[in-house]
């Protein structure tokens, strides 16, 4: 199930328009060092995709993604309240922010390639 979830999110990421120039990439170790030092890679313009979803299902999906990648890539829960849940994951070629909004009933996935 986790593999299917990751594949689904990666497919969503790939479907979002990418800039014409090649993105900068980092190894997981480089990313951990940068994020832990408070100096994550600079990001380009974000692309966003939205999916309608219940808040509970959204939070579960976001937490599953974070749990499945955090052993290799930096990942953090940024906001955790009764109406908002947000996490960020830094991958080789870009950062992904996943946000759940209880009032809107949506999952918002924002991707930004590194500059």
C-alpha positions as CSV (number, residue, x, y, z in Angstrom):
1,X,0.0,0.0,0.0
2,X,2.8,2.4,0.8
3,X,4.5,1.7,-2.5
4,X,1.3,2.4,-4.3
5,X,0.9,5.6,-2.4
6,X,4.4,6.8,-3.3
7,X,3.9,5.8,-6.9
8,X,0.7,7.7,-6.9
9,X,2.3,10.8,-5.5
10,X,5.3,10.5,-7.9
11,X,2.9,10.2,-10.8
12,X,1.1,13.4,-9.7
13,X,4.5,15.1,-9.4
14,X,5.5,14.0,-12.9
15,X,2.2,15.2,-14.3
16,X,2.8,18.8,-13.1
17,X,4.6,20.9,-15.7
18,X,8.3,20.9,-15.3
19,X,10.6,23.8,-16.3
20,X,12.5,23.4,-19.6
21,X,16.0,23.5,-17.9
22,X,17.5,20.6,-16.0
23,X,16.9,20.7,-12.3
24,X,19.7,20.6,-9.8
25,X,20.0,17.3,-7.8
26,X,21.3,16.3,-4.4
27,X,22.1,13.0,-2.7
28,X,20.0,12.1,0.4
29,X,23.1,12.8,2.6
30,X,23.6,16.3,1.1
31,X,19.9,17.1,1.6
32,X,19.9,15.9,5.2
33,X,22.9,18.1,6.0
34,X,21.4,21.1,4.3
35,X,18.0,20.7,5.9
36,X,19.4,20.0,9.3
37,X,21.6,23.0,9.2
38,X,18.6,25.2,8.4
39,X,19.8,25.9,4.9
40,X,17.8,23.8,2.5
41,X,18.3,24.0,-1.3
42,X,16.9,27.1,-3.0
43,X,13.7,26.2,-4.9
44,X,12.3,27.4,-8.2
45,X,8.7,28.4,-8.9
46,X,6.2,25.8,-7.5
47,X,3.7,23.8,-9.3
48,X,0.5,22.8,-7.5
49,X,-2.1,20.0,-7.7
50,X,-5.2,19.8,-5.6
51,X,-7.3,16.7,-4.8
52,X,-10.6,16.7,-2.9
53,X,-10.4,14.4,0.1
54,X,-11.6,14.2,3.7
55,X,-9.3,15.6,6.3
56,X,-8.8,12.3,8.0
57,X,-7.9,10.5,4.8
58,X,-5.6,13.4,3.8
59,X,-3.7,13.3,7.1
60,X,-3.3,9.5,6.8
61,X,-2.0,9.8,3.3
62,X,0.5,12.6,4.2
63,X,1.8,10.7,7.2
64,X,2.2,7.5,5.2
65,X,4.3,9.4,2.6
66,X,6.5,11.0,5.3
67,X,6.9,7.7,7.1
68,X,7.8,5.9,3.9
69,X,10.6,8.3,2.8
70,X,12.0,9.7,6.1
71,X,14.5,6.8,6.4
72,X,16.2,8.1,3.2
73,X,15.2,11.7,2.6
74,X,14.6,14.6,5.0
75,X,10.9,15.0,5.8
76,X,9.2,17.1,8.4
77,X,5.7,17.7,9.7
78,X,5.4,21.5,9.6
79,X,1.9,22.1,10.9
80,X,-0.3,19.7,12.9
81,X,-3.6,21.2,14.1
82,X,-7.3,20.1,14.1
83,X,-7.9,21.9,10.8
84,X,-4.5,22.0,9.1
85,X,-1.8,19.4,8.5
86,X,1.3,20.1,6.5
87,X,4.5,18.2,5.7
88,X,7.6,18.8,3.5
89,X,9.8,16.2,1.8
90,X,13.1,17.0,0.1
91,X,13.9,14.6,-2.7
92,X,16.8,14.3,-5.1
93,X,15.6,16.9,-7.5
94,X,13.0,19.0,-5.7
95,X,10.9,19.6,-2.6
96,X,7.3,18.6,-2.1
97,X,4.9,20.2,0.3
98,X,1.7,18.2,1.2
99,X,-1.1,20.2,2.9
100,X,-4.4,19.0,4.3
101,X,-7.2,21.5,4.9
102,X,-10.1,20.4,7.0
103,X,-12.4,23.4,6.0
104,X,-11.6,22.9,2.3
105,X,-11.6,19.1,2.3
106,X,-8.5,19.1,0.1
107,X,-5.0,17.7,-0.3
108,X,-2.7,20.3,-1.9
109,X,0.6,19.0,-3.3
110,X,3.2,21.6,-4.2
111,X,6.4,20.7,-6.0
112,X,9.4,22.9,-6.6
113,X,12.6,21.9,-8.4
114,X,15.9,23.1,-7.0
115,X,17.7,26.0,-8.6
